[in-house]
């Protein structure tokens, strides 16, 4: 979950205009209007809303009274209703609980997000609402709200991490970094260390009071050695680079990124074996490298026992991992990782689709990881309804929805690029609607079929977004529905 505070702007309240345009385009939805007079409601025009905000913001001391913020979640992890509850609590924590504000949900990107617009001038006192260290305050406010709503206690999480048995200061730093914290020297006391998260100092540690554990070759390390030896034969151990150069790219004109300094780019090395170790055994493998060169060592974080291991003391790196020259950008990697890939058939289908539509990615099979994660029922139903409607209405171009035929098994798949879903069309929509889709005279035209490369490319420009909605058994969630329909039809024939 991310919060961003926009720079204060003038008394015209352009944020209201911006969000109103989103609503008009159908990519925004007004979720909440709070603390406005009864004459101004959700049916009121944006001019009325802006005029009221202007009227309560008159102050010769406050030249830029607009407060505008956005809260964003990863992909669709939180619904528009959940984000509305979060933003309401956030405004209260920030001191805007009694202020008039609007909250507008946006669905025009890969990530659900909600905008909130209010006045920085207290409508009762006429004074400016405190904005000291506002961005840090926003991080604290969001953390407080998430703790209340979802029981995410950052302090308890940090306490648990600090109880880990680490062998050095660098291992402690790795542990904290992997969990979203930053360890740095105290600017005032050079013998102390500060633990920060999102710019907020959470804890100060005395350097001479940190106790390290140097135990080697314990029973757990021998167990991990056996796990590594076994699973490197089951999962792909081919490692590729993932670079997050979005911050550096933003400094260059479009297309002029050849001179990016790799030392300033966040780089990690990933493999399917690493994902399996973490998902199944709670073992996180972190590679050590410099300036994007091939790793020279690795560390393992064992979340099961709360201990860290120097990789070479368990098993030599070259005996476990196979390093390649391949690489992906961070955004593409995160999107691919979010796909449901429960079996080899689905993996091959996704790979075939992406090779046709996005050849410049240079994707290889080891870059797609098995993932049995399922969509929540509400998201699945929304996506299912939209795909059915696309077939029923025979629309020529449907945003976010595309169809693809696997060249190997000849099965037809539906791809929903907004909800990051790929599934067998027949299982998803039922036999009758599927047959309707297959009849040439009724089939929707130009829906991203596999032999129309340009249309498939269009699909993936949005898509490298997410794949397959499948159960942990490797079945599509619509499969059970199809079976039930067939059973009912058989009973009706008796």
Secondary structure, 3 states (H helix, E strand, C coil): CEEEECCCECCCCHHHHHHHHHHHHCCEEEEEEECCCCCCCCCCCHHHHHHHHHHCCCCCCCCCCEEEEEEECCCCCCCHHHHHHHHHHHHHHCCCCCCCEEEEEECCCCCCEEEEEEECECCCCCCECCCCCHHHHHHHHHHHHHHHHHCCCHHHHHHHHHCCECCCHHHHHHHHHHCCCEEEECCCCCCEEEEEECCEEEEEEEHHHCCCCCCCCCHHHHHHHHHHHHHCCCCCCEEEEEEECHHHHCCCCCCCCCCCCHHHCEEEEECHHHHHHHHHHCEEEEEECCCCCCCCEEEEEECCCCEEEEHHHHCCHHHCCEEEEEEEEHHHHHHHHCCCECCHHHHHHHHHHHHHHCHHHCCCHHHCCCECCCCCHHHHHHHHHHHHHHHHHCCCCCCCEEEEECCCCCCEEEEECCCCEEEEHHHHHCHHHHHHHHCCCCCCCCCCCCCCHHHHHHHHHHHCCCCCCECCCCCECCHHHHHHHHHHHHHHHC
